[in-house]
Amino acid sequence: MQTSLQDLRYALRMLAKNPGFTAVAVLTLALGIGANAAIFSAVNSLLLHPRGFRTRSDWPPFGCGTKSLT
């Protein structure tokens, strides 16, 4: 446990010593986590849990609330 705390303190000291590297590392992690969450949400909703339309009449009407052109 003592060694882990020393390693953590050393890592924080090195990150504070190089603010440019720290900013790039944090930004890279944030973008990676955000992209991963966005892709998972899309795959989850489109592939894993798609809406179960049985027939064409079950589809939601397109242009709902707009005037028809005819």
All heavy atoms as a GROMACS GRO file, in nm:
protein
  527
    1MET      N    1   0.082  -0.119   0.000
    1MET     CA    2   0.000   0.000   0.000
    1MET      C    3   0.086   0.126   0.000
    1MET      O    4   0.055   0.222  -0.068
    1MET     CB    5  -0.093  -0.005   0.123
    1MET     CG    6  -0.189   0.107   0.130
    1MET     SD    7  -0.311   0.088   0.000
    1MET     CE    8  -0.419   0.218   0.037
    2GLN      N    9   0.194   0.123   0.075
    2GLN     CA   10   0.284   0.238   0.084
    2GLN      C   11   0.347   0.267  -0.052
    2GLN      O   12   0.359   0.383  -0.092
    2GLN     CB   13   0.391   0.213   0.190
    2GLN     CG   14   0.482   0.330   0.215
    2GLN     CD   15   0.411   0.450   0.275
    2GLN    OE1   16   0.306   0.436   0.337
    2GLN    NE2   17   0.467   0.567   0.256
    3THR      N   18   0.386   0.162  -0.122
    3THR     CA   19   0.450   0.180  -0.253
    3THR      C   20   0.352   0.241  -0.352
    3THR      O   21   0.389   0.327  -0.433
    3THR     CB   22   0.500   0.045  -0.306
    3THR    OG1   23   0.584  -0.014  -0.207
    3THR    CG2   24   0.576   0.061  -0.435
    4SER      N   25   0.226   0.198  -0.347
    4SER     CA   26   0.125   0.252  -0.438
    4SER      C   27   0.104   0.401  -0.413
    4SER      O   28   0.089   0.479  -0.508
    4SER     CB   29  -0.007   0.178  -0.422
    4SER     OG   30   0.008   0.044  -0.457
    5LEU      N   31   0.102   0.442  -0.288
    5LEU     CA   32   0.087   0.584  -0.257
    5LEU      C   33   0.206   0.665  -0.305
    5LEU      O   34   0.190   0.776  -0.357
    5LEU     CB   35   0.067   0.604  -0.106
    5LEU     CG   36  -0.068   0.558  -0.050
    5LEU    CD1   37  -0.071   0.570   0.102
    5LEU    CD2   38  -0.180   0.638  -0.112
    6GLN      N   39   0.325   0.609  -0.291
    6GLN     CA   40   0.444   0.678  -0.341
    6GLN      C   41   0.439   0.691  -0.493
    6GLN      O   42   0.473   0.796  -0.548
    6GLN     CB   43   0.570   0.602  -0.299
    6GLN     CG   44   0.604   0.616  -0.153
    6GLN     CD   45   0.726   0.533  -0.115
    6GLN    OE1   46   0.768   0.445  -0.190
    6GLN    NE2   47   0.781   0.560   0.002
    7ASP      N   48   0.397   0.584  -0.559
    7ASP     CA   49   0.386   0.589  -0.705
    7ASP      C   50   0.282   0.693  -0.749
    7ASP      O   51   0.303   0.766  -0.846
    7ASP     CB   52   0.347   0.452  -0.760
    7ASP     CG   53   0.461   0.352  -0.753
    7ASP    OD1   54   0.576   0.394  -0.733
    7ASP    OD2   55   0.432   0.230  -0.764
    8LEU      N   56   0.170   0.700  -0.678
    8LEU     CA   57   0.066   0.797  -0.711
    8LEU      C   58   0.116   0.940  -0.691
    8LEU      O   59   0.094   1.027  -0.776
    8LEU     CB   60  -0.059   0.772  -0.626
    8LEU     CG   61  -0.177   0.863  -0.652
    8LEU    CD1   62  -0.226   0.848  -0.796
    8LEU    CD2   63  -0.289   0.835  -0.554
    9ARG      N   64   0.186   0.965  -0.582
    9ARG     CA   65   0.242   1.098  -0.557
    9ARG      C   66   0.344   1.136  -0.664
    9ARG      O   67   0.347   1.249  -0.712
    9ARG     CB   68   0.306   1.104  -0.419
    9ARG     CG   69   0.207   1.128  -0.309
    9ARG     CD   70   0.277   1.159  -0.178
    9ARG     NE   71   0.223   1.067  -0.079
    9ARG     CZ   72   0.292   0.984  -0.004
    9ARG    NH1   73   0.423   0.982  -0.011
    9ARG    NH2   74   0.233   0.904   0.081
   10TYR      N   75   0.426   1.039  -0.702
   10TYR     CA   76   0.526   1.065  -0.807
   10TYR      C   77   0.458   1.097  -0.940
   10TYR      O   78   0.498   1.190  -1.011
   10TYR     CB   79   0.619   0.944  -0.821
   10TYR     CG   80   0.722   0.961  -0.929
   10TYR    CD1   81   0.831   1.046  -0.910
   10TYR    CD2   82   0.712   0.894  -1.049
   10TYR    CE1   83   0.926   1.063  -1.009
   10TYR    CE2   84   0.806   0.911  -1.149
   10TYR     CZ   85   0.912   0.995  -1.128
   10TYR     OH   86   1.005   1.013  -1.227
   11ALA      N   87   0.355   1.020  -0.973
   11ALA     CA   88   0.283   1.044  -1.099
   11ALA      C   89   0.219   1.182  -1.099
   11ALA      O   90   0.224   1.255  -1.200
   11ALA     CB   91   0.177   0.936  -1.118
   12LEU      N   92   0.157   1.221  -0.989
   12LEU     CA   93   0.095   1.354  -0.981
   12LEU      C   94   0.199   1.466  -0.991
   12LEU      O   95   0.176   1.569  -1.054
   12LEU     CB   96   0.014   1.366  -0.853
   12LEU     CG   97  -0.112   1.280  -0.847
   12LEU    CD1   98  -0.178   1.291  -0.710
   12LEU    CD2   99  -0.209   1.317  -0.957
   13ARG      N  100   0.316   1.444  -0.930
   13ARG     CA  101   0.424   1.543  -0.940
   13ARG      C  102   0.470   1.558  -1.085
   13ARG      O  103   0.491   1.670  -1.133
   13ARG     CB  104   0.544   1.501  -0.854
   13ARG     CG  105   0.550   1.568  -0.721
   13ARG     CD  106   0.687   1.557  -0.655
   13ARG     NE  107   0.756   1.431  -0.674
   13ARG     CZ  108   0.754   1.328  -0.590
   13ARG    NH1  109   0.684   1.335  -0.480
   13ARG    NH2  110   0.824   1.219  -0.616
   14MET      N  111   0.483   1.447  -1.155
   14MET     CA  112   0.528   1.453  -1.294
   14MET      C  113   0.422   1.519  -1.384
   14MET      O  114   0.455   1.594  -1.476
   14MET     CB  115   0.561   1.314  -1.347
   14MET     CG  116   0.685   1.252  -1.287
   14MET     SD  117   0.833   1.349  -1.322
   14MET     CE  118   0.869   1.418  -1.162
   15LEU      N  119   0.295   1.492  -1.358
   15LEU     CA  120   0.189   1.555  -1.435
   15LEU      C  121   0.185   1.706  -1.409
   15LEU      O  122   0.162   1.785  -1.500
   15LEU     CB  123   0.055   1.491  -1.404
   15LEU     CG  124   0.034   1.349  -1.459
   15LEU    CD1  125  -0.098   1.292  -1.411
   15LEU    CD2  126   0.041   1.348  -1.610
   16ALA      N  127   0.207   1.746  -1.286
   16ALA     CA  128   0.208   1.889  -1.253
   16ALA      C  129   0.330   1.958  -1.313
   16ALA      O  130   0.325   2.077  -1.346
   16ALA     CB  131   0.205   1.907  -1.102
   17LYS      N  132   0.438   1.884  -1.329
   17LYS     CA  133   0.561   1.940  -1.383
   17LYS      C  134   0.549   1.967  -1.533
   17LYS      O  135   0.613   2.057  -1.586
   17LYS     CB  136   0.675   1.841  -1.357
   17LYS     CG  137   0.812   1.895  -1.377
   17LYS     CD  138   0.913   1.785  -1.348
   17LYS     CE  139   1.037   1.840  -1.285
   17LYS     NZ  140   1.136   1.735  -1.263
   18ASN      N  141   0.466   1.887  -1.604
   18ASN     CA  142   0.449   1.900  -1.748
   18ASN      C  143   0.302   1.928  -1.781
   18ASN      O  144   0.228   1.838  -1.820
   18ASN     CB  145   0.492   1.770  -1.819
   18ASN     CG  146   0.636   1.736  -1.794
   18ASN    OD1  147   0.722   1.822  -1.802
   18ASN    ND2  148   0.663   1.610  -1.762
   19PRO      N  149   0.257   2.053  -1.767
   19PRO     CA  150   0.114   2.082  -1.788
   19PRO      C  151   0.068   2.060  -1.932
   19PRO      O  152  -0.047   2.024  -1.956
   19PRO     CB  153   0.099   2.227  -1.746
   19PRO     CG  154   0.236   2.284  -1.751
   19PRO     CD  155   0.331   2.171  -1.727
   20GLY      N  156   0.154   2.079  -2.030
   20GLY     CA  157   0.116   2.057  -2.169
   20GLY      C  158   0.085   1.910  -2.194
   20GLY      O  159  -0.017   1.875  -2.256
   21PHE      N  160   0.172   1.823  -2.148
   21PHE     CA  161   0.149   1.679  -2.163
   21PHE      C  162   0.024   1.637  -2.088
   21PHE      O  163  -0.055   1.556  -2.138
   21PHE     CB  164   0.270   1.601  -2.109
   21PHE     CG  165   0.247   1.454  -2.104
   21PHE    CD1  166   0.251   1.377  -2.219
   21PHE    CD2  167   0.218   1.390  -1.984
   21PHE    CE1  168   0.228   1.240  -2.215
   21PHE    CE2  169   0.195   1.255  -1.978
   21PHE     CZ  170   0.201   1.179  -2.094
   22THR      N  171   0.004   1.693  -1.969
   22THR     CA  172  -0.115   1.660  -1.890
   22THR      C  173  -0.242   1.699  -1.964
   22THR      O  174  -0.338   1.622  -1.969
   22THR     CB  175  -0.109   1.731  -1.753
   22THR    OG1  176   0.011   1.692  -1.687
   22THR    CG2  177  -0.227   1.695  -1.668
   23ALA      N  178  -0.243   1.818  -2.023
   23ALA     CA  179  -0.361   1.864  -2.096
   23ALA      C  180  -0.390   1.773  -2.216
   23ALA      O  181  -0.506   1.736  -2.240
   23ALA     CB  182  -0.341   2.008  -2.142
   24VAL      N  183  -0.286   1.737  -2.290
   24VAL     CA  184  -0.305   1.648  -2.406
   24VAL      C  185  -0.355   1.512  -2.361
   24VAL      O  186  -0.445   1.454  -2.422
   24VAL     CB  187  -0.174   1.638  -2.488
   24VAL    CG1  188  -0.184   1.528  -2.593
   24VAL    CG2  189  -0.143   1.771  -2.552
   25ALA      N  190  -0.299   1.459  -2.254
   25ALA     CA  191  -0.339   1.327  -2.204
   25ALA      C  192  -0.485   1.329  -2.157
   25ALA      O  193  -0.563   1.238  -2.189
   25ALA     CB  194  -0.248   1.283  -2.090
   26VAL      N  195  -0.523   1.432  -2.083
   26VAL     CA  196  -0.661   1.441  -2.033
   26VAL      C  197  -0.758   1.460  -2.149
   26VAL      O  198  -0.865   1.398  -2.153
   26VAL     CB  199  -0.673   1.554  -1.930
   26VAL    CG1  200  -0.818   1.585  -1.897
   26VAL    CG2  201  -0.598   1.517  -1.803
   27LEU      N  202  -0.723   1.544  -2.245
   27LEU     CA  203  -0.809   1.567  -2.361
   27LEU      C  204  -0.825   1.440  -2.444
   27LEU      O  205  -0.936   1.407  -2.488
   27LEU     CB  206  -0.751   1.679  -2.447
   27LEU     CG  207  -0.833   1.720  -2.568
   27LEU    CD1  208  -0.969   1.775  -2.524
   27LEU    CD2  209  -0.758   1.824  -2.650
   28THR      N  210  -0.717   1.366  -2.462
   28THR     CA  211  -0.723   1.241  -2.537
   28THR      C  212  -0.813   1.140  -2.467
   28THR      O  213  -0.896   1.073  -2.531
   28THR     CB  214  -0.582   1.183  -2.555
   28THR    OG1  215  -0.502   1.279  -2.624
   28THR    CG2  216  -0.584   1.054  -2.633
   29LEU      N  217  -0.798   1.127  -2.337
   29LEU     CA  218  -0.885   1.035  -2.261
   29LEU      C  219  -1.031   1.078  -2.268
   29LEU      O  220  -1.120   0.994  -2.286
   29LEU     CB  221  -0.839   1.029  -2.115
   29LEU     CG  222  -0.715   0.945  -2.089
   29LEU    CD1  223  -0.668   0.966  -1.945
   29LEU    CD2  224  -0.743   0.799  -2.114
   30ALA      N  225  -1.056   1.207  -2.256
   30ALA     CA  226  -1.195   1.256  -2.261
   30ALA      C  227  -1.258   1.230  -2.397
   30ALA      O  228  -1.373   1.185  -2.406
   30ALA     CB  229  -1.198   1.405  -2.228
   31LEU      N  230  -1.186   1.256  -2.504
   31LEU     CA  231  -1.238   1.230  -2.639
   31LEU      C  232  -1.260   1.080  -2.662
   31LEU      O  233  -1.361   1.040  -2.722
   31LEU     CB  234  -1.144   1.286  -2.744
   31LEU     CG  235  -1.143   1.438  -2.757
   31LEU    CD1  236  -1.032   1.481  -2.854
   31LEU    CD2  237  -1.277   1.489  -2.804
   32GLY      N  238  -1.170   0.998  -2.615
   32GLY     CA  239  -1.184   0.854  -2.631
   32GLY      C  240  -1.304   0.800  -2.555
   32GLY      O  241  -1.382   0.719  -2.608
   33ILE      N  242  -1.322   0.845  -2.433
   33ILE     CA  243  -1.436   0.799  -2.353
   33ILE      C  244  -1.567   0.849  -2.413
   33ILE      O  245  -1.665   0.776  -2.422
   33ILE     CB  246  -1.419   0.844  -2.206
   33ILE    CG1  247  -1.303   0.768  -2.142
   33ILE    CG2  248  -1.547   0.823  -2.127
   33ILE    CD1  249  -1.262   0.822  -2.007
   34GLY      N  250  -1.569   0.974  -2.459
   34GLY     CA  251  -1.690   1.029  -2.520
   34GLY      C  252  -1.727   0.957  -2.649
   34GLY      O  253  -1.843   0.926  -2.674
   35ALA      N  254  -1.627   0.930  -2.734
   35ALA     CA  255  -1.654   0.859  -2.859
   35ALA      C  256  -1.702   0.717  -2.831
   35ALA      O  257  -1.793   0.667  -2.898
   35ALA     CB  258  -1.528   0.856  -2.945
   36ASN      N  259  -1.642   0.652  -2.734
   36ASN     CA  260  -1.683   0.517  -2.697
   36ASN      C  261  -1.828   0.516  -2.649
   36ASN      O  262  -1.906   0.429  -2.688
   36ASN     CB  263  -1.591   0.462  -2.589
   36ASN     CG  264  -1.615   0.317  -2.561
   36ASN    OD1  265  -1.674   0.247  -2.642
   36ASN    ND2  266  -1.569   0.271  -2.447
   37ALA      N  267  -1.866   0.612  -2.567
   37ALA     CA  268  -2.004   0.619  -2.518
   37ALA      C  269  -2.102   0.646  -2.631
   37ALA      O  270  -2.210   0.587  -2.636
   37ALA     CB  271  -2.015   0.728  -2.411
   38ALA      N  272  -2.064   0.735  -2.724
   38ALA     CA  273  -2.153   0.766  -2.836
   38ALA      C  274  -2.173   0.646  -2.928
   38ALA      O  275  -2.285   0.615  -2.969
   38ALA     CB  276  -2.096   0.884  -2.916
   39ILE      N  277  -2.064   0.576  -2.959
   39ILE     CA  278  -2.075   0.459  -3.046
   39ILE      C  279  -2.154   0.348  -2.977
   39ILE      O  280  -2.237   0.282  -3.040
   39ILE     CB  281  -1.934   0.412  -3.089
   39ILE    CG1  282  -1.874   0.514  -3.184
   39ILE    CG2  283  -1.940   0.274  -3.154
   39ILE    CD1  284  -1.729   0.490  -3.217
   40PHE      N  285  -2.131   0.328  -2.848
   40PHE     CA  286  -2.208   0.226  -2.777
   40PHE      C  287  -2.356   0.260  -2.777
   40PHE      O  288  -2.440   0.171  -2.796
   40PHE     CB  289  -2.160   0.212  -2.632
   40PHE     CG  290  -2.246   0.119  -2.553
   40PHE    CD1  291  -2.236  -0.018  -2.568
   40PHE    CD2  292  -2.342   0.169  -2.466
   40PHE    CE1  293  -2.317  -0.104  -2.498
   40PHE    CE2  294  -2.424   0.084  -2.395
   40PHE     CZ  295  -2.411  -0.053  -2.410
   41SER      N  296  -2.391   0.386  -2.757
   41SER     CA  297  -2.531   0.425  -2.756
   41SER      C  298  -2.596   0.399  -2.892
   41SER      O  299  -2.709   0.350  -2.899
   41SER     CB  300  -2.545   0.573  -2.721
   41SER     OG  301  -2.503   0.596  -2.589
   42ALA      N  302  -2.525   0.431  -2.999
   42ALA     CA  303  -2.579   0.408  -3.133
   42ALA      C  304  -2.596   0.259  -3.161
   42ALA      O  305  -2.701   0.215  -3.209
   42ALA     CB  306  -2.488   0.471  -3.238
   43VAL      N  307  -2.495   0.180  -3.129
   43VAL     CA  308  -2.504   0.035  -3.152
   43VAL      C  309  -2.612  -0.026  -3.065
   43VAL      O  310  -2.689  -0.111  -3.111
   43VAL     CB  311  -2.367  -0.032  -3.126
   43VAL    CG1  312  -2.378  -0.183  -3.121
   43VAL    CG2  313  -2.268   0.009  -3.234
   44ASN      N  314  -2.622   0.018  -2.942
   44ASN     CA  315  -2.722  -0.035  -2.851
   44ASN      C  316  -2.863  -0.008  -2.901
   44ASN      O  317  -2.948  -0.096  -2.902
   44ASN     CB  318  -2.703   0.025  -2.711
   44ASN     CG  319  -2.790  -0.040  -2.608
   44ASN    OD1  320  -2.812  -0.161  -2.611
   44ASN    ND2  321  -2.839   0.039  -2.515
   45SER      N  322  -2.888   0.114  -2.946
   45SER     CA  323  -3.024   0.148  -2.990
   45SER      C  324  -3.057   0.096  -3.129
   45SER      O  325  -3.170   0.060  -3.156
   45SER     CB  326  -3.045   0.299  -2.985
   45SER     OG  327  -2.961   0.363  -3.078
   46LEU      N  328  -2.959   0.090  -3.218
   46LEU     CA  329  -2.987   0.049  -3.356
   46LEU      C  330  -2.977  -0.103  -3.377
   46LEU      O  331  -3.057  -0.159  -3.451
   46LEU     CB  332  -2.891   0.119  -3.452
   46LEU     CG  333  -2.905   0.270  -3.460
   46LEU    CD1  334  -2.796   0.327  -3.549
   46LEU    CD2  335  -3.042   0.309  -3.511
   47LEU      N  336  -2.881  -0.167  -3.314
   47LEU     CA  337  -2.859  -0.309  -3.340
   47LEU      C  338  -2.908  -0.400  -3.229
   47LEU      O  339  -2.963  -0.507  -3.257
   47LEU     CB  340  -2.710  -0.335  -3.363
   47LEU     CG  341  -2.648  -0.262  -3.482
   47LEU    CD1  342  -2.499  -0.291  -3.491
   47LEU    CD2  343  -2.717  -0.300  -3.611
   48LEU      N  344  -2.888  -0.361  -3.106
   48LEU     CA  345  -2.923  -0.450  -2.996
   48LEU      C  346  -3.069  -0.438  -2.953
   48LEU      O  347  -3.129  -0.535  -2.908
   48LEU     CB  348  -2.831  -0.424  -2.876
   48LEU     CG  349  -2.683  -0.444  -2.904
   48LEU    CD1  350  -2.601  -0.411  -2.780
   48LEU    CD2  351  -2.655  -0.585  -2.950
   49HIS      N  352  -3.125  -0.318  -2.964
   49HIS     CA  353  -3.264  -0.296  -2.923
   49HIS      C  354  -3.339  -0.217  -3.031
   49HIS      O  355  -3.388  -0.107  -3.006
   49HIS     CB  356  -3.271  -0.218  -2.792
   49HIS     CG  357  -3.207  -0.289  -2.678
   49HIS    ND1  358  -3.262  -0.398  -2.618
   49HIS    CD2  359  -3.090  -0.267  -2.614
   49HIS    CE1  360  -3.183  -0.440  -2.521
   49HIS    NE2  361  -3.077  -0.362  -2.517
   50PRO      N  362  -3.352  -0.272  -3.152
   50PRO     CA  363  -3.424  -0.198  -3.255
   50PRO      C  364  -3.574  -0.196  -3.226
   50PRO      O  365  -3.626  -0.280  -3.154
   50PRO     CB  366  -3.394  -0.277  -3.383
   50PRO     CG  367  -3.369  -0.415  -3.335
   50PRO     CD  368  -3.305  -0.400  -3.199
   51ARG      N  369  -3.641  -0.096  -3.281
   51ARG     CA  370  -3.786  -0.090  -3.264
   51ARG      C  371  -3.848  -0.205  -3.338
   51ARG      O  372  -3.808  -0.240  -3.449
   51ARG     CB  373  -3.841   0.042  -3.319
   51ARG     CG  374  -3.815   0.157  -3.224
   51ARG     CD  375  -3.877   0.282  -3.272
   51ARG     NE  376  -4.020   0.280  -3.244
   51ARG     CZ  377  -4.099   0.385  -3.258
   51ARG    NH1  378  -4.049   0.497  -3.301
   51ARG    NH2  379  -4.226   0.378  -3.230
   52GLY      N  380  -3.948  -0.265  -3.280
   52GLY     CA  381  -4.008  -0.382  -3.340
   52GLY      C  382  -4.130  -0.349  -3.425
   52GLY      O  383  -4.243  -0.362  -3.379
   53PHE      N  384  -4.109  -0.304  -3.549
   53PHE     CA  385  -4.220  -0.278  -3.640
   53PHE      C  386  -4.263  -0.410  -3.703
   53PHE      O  387  -4.184  -0.479  -3.764
   53PHE     CB  388  -4.179  -0.180  -3.750
   53PHE     CG  389  -4.146  -0.044  -3.698
   53PHE    CD1  390  -4.021   0.010  -3.717
   53PHE    CD2  391  -4.241   0.030  -3.630
   53PHE    CE1  392  -3.990   0.136  -3.670
   53PHE    CE2  393  -4.212   0.156  -3.582
   53PHE     CZ  394  -4.087   0.208  -3.602
   54ARG      N  395  -4.388  -0.443  -3.685
   54ARG     CA  396  -4.438  -0.568  -3.743
   54ARG      C  397  -4.482  -0.549  -3.888
   54ARG      O  398  -4.451  -0.630  -3.973
   54ARG     CB  399  -4.555  -0.618  -3.659
   54ARG     CG  400  -4.507  -0.684  -3.531
   54ARG     CD  401  -4.622  -0.719  -3.440
   54ARG     NE  402  -4.618  -0.616  -3.335
   54ARG     CZ  403  -4.720  -0.547  -3.290
   54ARG    NH1  404  -4.839  -0.570  -3.334
   54ARG    NH2  405  -4.705  -0.455  -3.199
   55THR      N  406  -4.553  -0.444  -3.914
   55THR     CA  407  -4.600  -0.418  -4.050
   55THR      C  408  -4.572  -0.273  -4.085
   55THR      O  409  -4.539  -0.191  -4.000
   55THR     CB  410  -4.751  -0.444  -4.063
   55THR    OG1  411  -4.820  -0.353  -3.978
   55THR    CG2  412  -4.786  -0.587  -4.024
   56ARG      N  413  -4.592  -0.240  -4.211
   56ARG     CA  414  -4.569  -0.102  -4.256
   56ARG      C  415  -4.665  -0.005  -4.187
   56ARG      O  416  -4.630   0.109  -4.161
   56ARG     CB  417  -4.588  -0.096  -4.408
   56ARG     CG  418  -4.575   0.040  -4.467
   56ARG     CD  419  -4.441   0.056  -4.532
   56ARG     NE  420  -4.438   0.182  -4.604
   56ARG     CZ  421  -4.335   0.263  -4.601
   56ARG    NH1  422  -4.230   0.229  -4.534
   56ARG    NH2  423  -4.338   0.375  -4.666
   57SER      N  424  -4.785  -0.050  -4.155
   57SER     CA  425  -4.882   0.040  -4.091
   57SER      C  426  -4.843   0.074  -3.947
   57SER      O  427  -4.895   0.169  -3.890
   57SER     CB  428  -5.021  -0.022  -4.093
   57SER     OG  429  -5.022  -0.142  -4.018
   58ASP      N  430  -4.751  -0.003  -3.888
   58ASP     CA  431  -4.705   0.027  -3.752
   58ASP      C  432  -4.603   0.140  -3.749
   58ASP      O  433  -4.572   0.192  -3.644
   58ASP     CB  434  -4.641  -0.097  -3.689
   58ASP     CG  435  -4.742  -0.205  -3.656
   58ASP    OD1  436  -4.861  -0.172  -3.647
   58ASP    OD2  437  -4.700  -0.321  -3.640
   59TRP      N  438  -4.549   0.176  -3.866
   59TRP     CA  439  -4.448   0.280  -3.870
   59TRP      C  440  -4.508   0.414  -3.832
   59TRP      O  441  -4.625   0.442  -3.861
   59TRP     CB  442  -4.391   0.291  -4.011
   59TRP     CG  443  -4.297   0.179  -4.045
   59TRP    CD1  444  -4.307   0.049  -4.008
   59TRP    CD2  445  -4.182   0.188  -4.126
   59TRP    NE1  446  -4.206  -0.023  -4.060
   59TRP    CE2  447  -4.127   0.060  -4.134
   59TRP    CE3  448  -4.122   0.292  -4.194
   59TRP    CZ2  449  -4.012   0.032  -4.205
   59TRP    CZ3  450  -4.007   0.264  -4.266
   59TRP    CH2  451  -3.953   0.136  -4.271
   60PRO      N  452  -4.430   0.499  -3.770
   60PRO     CA  453  -4.482   0.633  -3.739
   60PRO      C  454  -4.502   0.711  -3.868
   60PRO      O  455  -4.425   0.695  -3.963
   60PRO     CB  456  -4.373   0.696  -3.653
   60PRO     CG  457  -4.250   0.620  -3.684
   60PRO     CD  458  -4.293   0.481  -3.723
   61PRO      N  459  -4.602   0.794  -3.875
   61PRO     CA  460  -4.626   0.871  -3.998
   61PRO      C  461  -4.516   0.974  -4.018
   61PRO      O  462  -4.481   1.046  -3.925
   61PRO     CB  463  -4.761   0.937  -3.973
   61PRO     CG  464  -4.775   0.940  -3.826
   61PRO     CD  465  -4.702   0.821  -3.772
   62PHE      N  466  -4.462   0.978  -4.138
   62PHE     CA  467  -4.360   1.078  -4.169
   62PHE      C  468  -4.429   1.207  -4.209
   62PHE      O  469  -4.531   1.207  -4.277
   62PHE     CB  470  -4.269   1.028  -4.281
   62PHE     CG  471  -4.187   0.911  -4.239
   62PHE    CD1  472  -4.219   0.784  -4.282
   62PHE    CD2  473  -4.081   0.928  -4.153
   62PHE    CE1  474  -4.144   0.675  -4.241
   62PHE    CE2  475  -4.004   0.820  -4.112
   62PHE     CZ  476  -4.036   0.694  -4.156
   63GLY      N  477  -4.374   1.318  -4.169
   63GLY     CA  478  -4.435   1.445  -4.199
   63GLY      C  479  -4.554   1.474  -4.110
   63GLY      O  480  -4.643   1.548  -4.145
   64CYS      N  481  -4.556   1.412  -3.994
   64CYS     CA  482  -4.666   1.430  -3.900
   64CYS      C  483  -4.672   1.578  -3.858
   64CYS      O  484  -4.573   1.636  -3.816
   64CYS     CB  485  -4.644   1.342  -3.778
   64CYS     SG  486  -4.778   1.350  -3.660
   65GLY      N  487  -4.787   1.637  -3.872
   65GLY     CA  488  -4.805   1.775  -3.833
   65GLY      C  489  -4.775   1.875  -3.942
   65GLY      O  490  -4.779   1.995  -3.921
   66THR      N  491  -4.743   1.827  -4.062
   66THR     CA  492  -4.718   1.919  -4.173
   66THR      C  493  -4.829   1.907  -4.275
   66THR      O  494  -4.899   1.807  -4.281
   66THR     CB  495  -4.583   1.886  -4.242
   66THR    OG1  496  -4.591   1.754  -4.294
   66THR    CG2  497  -4.468   1.896  -4.145
   67LYS      N  498  -4.846   2.010  -4.352
   67LYS     CA  499  -4.951   2.009  -4.455
   67LYS      C  500  -4.906   1.922  -4.571
   67LYS      O  501  -4.788   1.922  -4.609
   67LYS     CB  502  -4.977   2.151  -4.505
   67LYS     CG  503  -5.038   2.238  -4.400
   67LYS     CD  504  -5.064   2.376  -4.458
   67LYS     CE  505  -5.126   2.466  -4.355
   67LYS     NZ  506  -5.153   2.598  -4.407
   68SER      N  507  -4.998   1.849  -4.627
   68SER     CA  508  -4.964   1.767  -4.743
   68SER      C  509  -4.957   1.858  -4.867
   68SER      O  510  -5.018   1.963  -4.872
   68SER     CB  511  -5.064   1.656  -4.763
   68SER     OG  512  -5.189   1.710  -4.798
   69LEU      N  513  -4.883   1.813  -4.966
   69LEU     CA  514  -4.866   1.891  -5.086
   69LEU      C  515  -4.980   1.875  -5.184
   69LEU      O  516  -4.989   1.948  -5.282
   69LEU     CB  517  -4.733   1.853  -5.153
   69LEU     CG  518  -4.608   1.880  -5.069
   69LEU    CD1  519  -4.486   1.827  -5.140
   69LEU    CD2  520  -4.593   2.029  -5.042
   70THR      N  521  -5.069   1.780  -5.163
   70THR     CA  522  -5.179   1.756  -5.258
   70THR      C  523  -5.302   1.833  -5.219
   70THR      O  524  -5.324   1.874  -5.111
   70THR     CB  525  -5.214   1.607  -5.266
   70THR    OG1  526  -5.248   1.562  -5.134
   70THR    CG2  527  -5.096   1.530  -5.321
   0.00000   0.00000   0.00000
